[in-house]
């Protein structure tokens, strides 16, 4: 389970002005399991109320009186008393939107009771709410799939997990460690970070069993479509779902998804899948200054899928495909590496005010320039390139660094870490310009250390 989120919950529980917590994340990323584990560790009696099973409670939560709400909840089957040693968990809270509004009254009138809520389709309730949101009276925790280091911990590779979490630039990485991490990275590409898939792999080491879990999760997501599609065409949404998984990292053109449907229709389908956190947009920013989100073009974007394992399952890549690819093919095939890096950048930014990912694109008459991601670290713009080893060209990176004057650039590949000084010439406004910048190269498995490495070496 995700250690940093458990620490987040421990810190939250100790706050003197603790607010009800809302865990936001896609279905089956482990929200309920996280709360159950936290209740055990904090020695709290967990009272779990799944509101999908009790839609009749809407009138009770509308009463806005926490004491009365608790009294009614206690009469539910197998619920038990809700006292001072209790952790109240309102699961699938989007099924009773009135419960979301009632969280403010728990904060104001019952602050001694720790309340956590979660919902896999929570964004739909929030977007369509007719109630007063408890702004300033709730706290959010954003949750996604397990990261690569968490995967290592789950499969009992504690030493490799600790190596990644403690790595500092300049530290030697032995060839045995490097090759083992690349091999396990290949396993993660297939298994992904959905907790059920990771748990099955940790227990059986069977890729066939993992595949069965993937298929079950994908079926669950497809079964969810009617819950948020309303009167929309389910087959079309399924097509958008499949297209997104098979075209990660590609600039979206609505006509490529469905030539016969209007752009506004496909746009709405993508928005629905984004709200369900099945896909996420990486939006083009001109990167002329900070914040990056102030300089975006909303219409120009590419997509990431929820999880790299589910993405590869929908793409039809089985373990034999992935195990037989060499490193260069693997890092390019089906945008696997870009999905991996994007997924981990999202985890890195989960608790930041600006969580949206951006990329940079310059479309010219003859040639285009594009960078996979651009993020902010320590108040500085940091462009990120995902490359197939040491041989990939860096023309787009040169163009960006020459025109945007960023202080440092990062390249992820399969090579050992290093920092090199780039001195080159680019054409800018039909004139030659000298470009000088430090390029930090990192093996792809160190993406979780990116922020600390950049801050400590800049």
C-alpha positions, 0 to 999 in steps of 0.5 A, spaced: 500 500 500 502 507 498 506 509 504 506 516 503 498 516 503 498 513 510 503 518 512 498 523 509 492 520 513 497 520 520 498 527 519 491 529 518 488 525 524 493 529 528 491 536 526 487 540 531 483 543 526 482 537 522 477 537 517 473 531 514 477 528 508 475 526 501 479 521 497 478 522 490 481 517 485 478 512 479 475 506 481 479 500 484 485 504 485 485 502 493 481 507 496 477 503 501 483 498 502 487 504 504 482 507 509 481 500 512 489 499 513 489 506 516 484 504 521 488 498 523 494 502 524 491 508 528 487 503 532 480 506 530 474 502 530 472 503 523 465 504 521 464 503 513 458 506 510 457 504 503 452 509 500 451 506 494 447 501 498 443 506 502 441 511 497 435 512 502 439 516 507 439 522 502 433 525 507 437 524 513 444 527 511 439 533 508 438 534 515 444 537 516 445 535 524 451 530 525 448 528 531 442 526 528 445 523 522 450 518 527 444 516 531 440 514 524 446 510 521 447 506 528 441 503 526 443 500 520 445 493 520 452 491 522 454 498 523 455 498 531 456 504 535 460 511 533 464 513 539 470 517 540 474 511 538 471 511 531 473 512 524 467 514 520 468 512 512 463 514 507 464 510 501 461 511 494 459 518 497 457 520 490 451 516 491 448 521 496 450 528 494 447 530 500 452 527 504 458 531 501 454 537 503 453 535 510 461 534 511 461 542 513 456 540 519 461 534 521 467 539 521 463 545 525 459 541 530 462 534 530 470 536 529 472 530 534 470 525 530 474 523 524 470 522 517 473 520 511 469 519 504 471 517 498 467 516 491 470 513 484 465 517 480 465 523 485 467 528 480 460 527 477 456 529 483 461 535 484 460 537 477 452 537 477 451 539 484 445 543 486 447 543 493 452 548 497 459 545 497 463 545 503 469 550 501 474 551 506 471 545 510 474 539 507 480 537 505 482 532 499 487 527 498 488 525 491 489 517 489 492 514 483 495 507 481 501 504 485 508 507 483 514 503 481 517 503 488 511 501 491 510 496 486 517 493 488 515 494 496 509 490 494 513 484 491 518 484 497 524 487 493 525 492 499 532 493 498 531 496 491 525 500 493 530 503 499 535 504 493 530 508 489 527 512 495 534 514 497 538 515 491 542 521 490 545 524 484 553 522 483 551 515 487 554 509 483 549 504 480 552 498 480 551 494 473 547 488 477 542 493 480 541 497 474 539 491 470 535 488 475 531 495 476 530 495 468 528 487 468 523 489 474 521 495 470 519 491 465 514 487 469 511 493 472 510 495 465 505 489 464 503 489 471 501 496 472 499 499 479 492 497 480 493 494 487 489 488 485 493 486 479 500 488 484 497 483 489 496 477 485 503 478 481 506 479 488 503 472 490 503 468 484 508 471 479 503 469 474 502 474 468 497 470 466 493 471 473 495 478 472 491 478 465 485 476 468 485 481 473 486 486 468 480 484 464 476 484 470 478 491 472 477 493 464 470 490 464 468 494 471 470 500 468 466 499 461 460 497 466 460 504 469 459 507 463 452 507 463 452 511 470 455 517 468 453 517 460 446 518 461 443 518 454 449 518 451 451 513 446 455 507 450 458 504 444 461 511 442 464 512 449 467 505 449 470 507 442 473 513 445 476 509 451 479 504 447 482 509 442 485 513 449 489 507 451 491 505 444 494 513 443 497 515 449 502 521 447 499 523 441 496 529 439 488 528 439 484 530 433 477 528 434 476 526 427 481 521 428 477 518 434 470 518 430 470 521 423 462 521 423 461 524 429 461 532 431 467 534 435 463 537 440 460 530 441 467 527 442 470 532 446 464 531 451 466 524 451 473 525 453 471 530 458 466 524 461 472 519 461 477 525 464 472 526 470 471 519 471 479 519 472 480 514 467 484 518 462 487 525 463 489 531 459 496 533 458 495 540 455 500 544 450 503 550 454 507 556 450 511 555 457 512 563 456 512 564 464 509 561 470 504 558 472 505 554 466 497 553 466 496 560 465 499 560 458 495 553 455 491 552 449 485 548 451 484 545 444 491 542 444 492 536 448 494 529 448 492 523 453 494 519 458 491 513 461 489 511 468 494 505 468 500 503 464 498 495 465 491 497 463 493 501 457 497 495 455 492 490 456 487 494 452 492 495 446 493 487 446 500 487 449 501 480 452 507 479 457 511 475 451 511 481 447 514 486 452 519 480 455 521 480 447 522 487 446 529 490 446 530 496 450 529 501 444 523 498 442 520 497 449 521 504 451 518 507 444 512 501 443 505 504 444 508 510 448 509 505 454 515 510 457 511 516 456 505 513 460 510 511 465 513 517 466 506 521 466 503 516 471 509 518 476 509 525 474 502 525 476 503 522 483 509 527 484 504 533 483 498 529 487 498 534 493 500 540 489 496 546 487 497 545 480 496 538 478 495 538 471 501 536 466 503 540 460 507 539 454 510 543 449 509 543 441 511 548 436 508 546 429 512 549 423 511 549 416 516 544 415 518 541 421 515 540 428 518 541 435 515 537 441 517 536 448 513 530 452 512 534 458 514 541 462 513 541 469 515 546 475 520 544 480 522 549 485 519 555 481 523 553 475 520 551 468 523 544 467 522 540 460 522 533 460 524 528 454 523 521 454 528 518 449 530 511 447 537 510 450 543 515 448 542 515 441 535 519 440 536 526 437 535 532 442 532 537 436 526 539 440 529 540 447 535 545 443 529 549 440 525 549 447 532 551 451 534 556 446 527 560 446 525 559 453 531 560 456 530 554 462 535 553 466 536 545 466 533 540 462 531 532 463 532 526 459 529 519 461 532 513 458 535 507 460 542 509 461 546 510 467 545 517 470 549 523 468 549 531 467 552 533 461 553 540 458 550 541 451 553 547 446 549 547 440 546 552 435 539 552 433 535 557 428 531 561 431 527 567 427 531 565 421 538 566 425 543 562 428 543 562 436 548 559 440 544 554 446 548 552 452 544 548 458 545 542 462 542 536 460 540 531 466 540 524 464 536 519 468 534 512 468 527 511 467 526 508 474 528 514 478 522 518 476 520 518 483 526 522 485 526 527 480 524 533 484 529 532 489 535 530 484 533 537 480 533 541 487 539 538 489 543 539 483 541 546 480 
